Amino acid sequence: MAEEANEVEGMEEDGGGGGKKKLAIVGLVALLLGGGGGFGIASYLGGGGGEEVLAEADEDGDTEGDAPAAKKNAREVIALDDFTINLRGTGGGRVLRLELSAEVDSDDAAVVIEKRPMMRDAVLTLASDYTYNDLEGVDGKMRLRDELLARLNTSLEDEARVRRVYFTEFVVQ
């Protein structure tokens, strides 16, 4: 009997601490799974996948019309292809390789595709007036982007509107 009591006491001493460790590990795993599952459910139900399109304010700060936000802001990015442009003042020594895309409203995409030759002409004419020094640094590239946006919208003659211009390749050689 005394031996059995010693064995039971030994088990309690060894197993008691191990039981607490197991309980702590199980609790930690349950907490992590619960938190991760809760986050996943919240993202799925409430967060969406970025599919919602919110109404954006135009330059005046107001939104256009009464159309639903998703319809109003459906946009497409249209590639204007590659450009190889001789920079001004370099005697043919410096060349800008540029790949450009334009973001437009989906309703305007057909007009932009139709007017692509005029838009390409506007890009070539404007960019060829830049020098190597004009394009150095972020400020030069941002200035070119802003001027391209204005020039592209002018070339579209109010039939469509380019919202943003993206450089997908920009190399000065």
Secondary structure, 3 states (H helix, E strand, C coil): CHHHHHHHHHHHHHHHHHHHHHHHHHHHHHHHHHHHHHHHHHHHHHHCCCCCCCCCCCCCCCCCCCCCHHHHCCEEEEEEEEEEEECCCCCCCCEEEEEEEEEEEHHHHHHHHHCHHHHHHHHHHHHCCCCCHHHCHHHHHHHHHHHHHHHHHHHCCCCCCEEEEEEEEEEEC
